Amino acid sequence: MDRGNRSLMVMRVSEIHRQLLPHRSVVVLVFRQDGKLYLQKRSHKKNVFPGRWDISTCGHVRPFEGTVDTAERKLEHELNIRADRLKFVRHLAATPGTGFEFTSLYALERVNEQVEPNPQEVGEGYFYSAEEIQYLVREFRELLTPRLVYLWEEGIPFPVWESV
């Protein structure tokens, strides 16, 4: 991607990250009926931030794949959720805080079904209130991914829910 989010070439994600090149990603915030946000604990098998708590699900957009398709793919692959009611929230610019990712942010609201994480991708998961996440960010930042901390500090997760 160039600075205007225009595709220039296809590269391996590991190489894109190594060179800190801008690229596309998707984040999906999964909210339960009571407004709590699902956080996943990344599998210890992950190359990047293994064992840390992260946002509900996220992933890189594949070549010729749309962001909604990516969001649906990641929800199904990581959390075994088939989504048909994703809400687009906003785009985030590629900055150091986003890992140089042009991020499309979606929300899946009022989930009633049980989340069954894929053990190859997700160690465990839990629905947290805003107060609980605030405490985690303040007291246990080293257990969280930089993406989760960045989104929280930008005020992104719960204003999404409050605006519904």
Rosetta blueprint (number, residue, H / E / L):
1 M L
2 D L
3 R L
4 G L
5 N L
6 R L
7 S L
8 L L
9 M L
10 V L
11 M L
12 R L
13 V H
14 S H
15 E H
16 I H
17 H H
18 R H
19 Q L
20 L L
21 L L
22 P L
23 H E
24 R E
25 S E
26 V E
27 V E
28 V E
29 L E
30 V E
31 F E
32 R E
33 Q L
34 D L
35 G L
36 K L
37 L E
38 Y E
39 L E
40 Q E
41 K E
42 R E
43 S L
44 H L
45 K L
46 K L
47 N L
48 V L
49 F L
50 P L
51 G L
52 R L
53 W E
54 D E
55 I L
56 S L
57 T E
58 C E
59 G E
60 H E
61 V L
62 R L
63 P L
64 F L
65 E L
66 G L
67 T H
68 V H
69 D H
70 T H
71 A H
72 E H
73 R H
74 K H
75 L H
76 E H
77 H H
78 E H
79 L H
80 N L
81 I L
82 R L
83 A L
84 D L
85 R L
86 L L
87 K E
88 F E
89 V E
90 R E
91 H E
92 L E
93 A L
94 A L
95 T L
96 P H
97 G H
98 T H
99 G L
100 F L
101 E E
102 F E
103 T E
104 S E
105 L E
106 Y E
107 A E
108 L E
109 E E
110 R E
111 V E
112 N L
113 E L
114 Q L
115 V L
116 E L
117 P L
118 N L
119 P L
120 Q L
121 E L
122 V E
123 G E
124 E E
125 G E
126 Y E
127 F E
128 Y E
129 S L
130 A H
131 E H
132 E H
133 I H
134 Q H
135 Y H
136 L H
137 V H
138 R H
139 E H
140 F L
141 R H
142 E H
143 L H
144 L E
145 T L
146 P H
147 R H
148 L H
149 V H
150 Y H
151 L H
152 W H
153 E H
154 E L
155 G L
156 I L
157 P H
158 F H
159 P H
160 V H
161 W H
162 E H
163 S L
164 V L
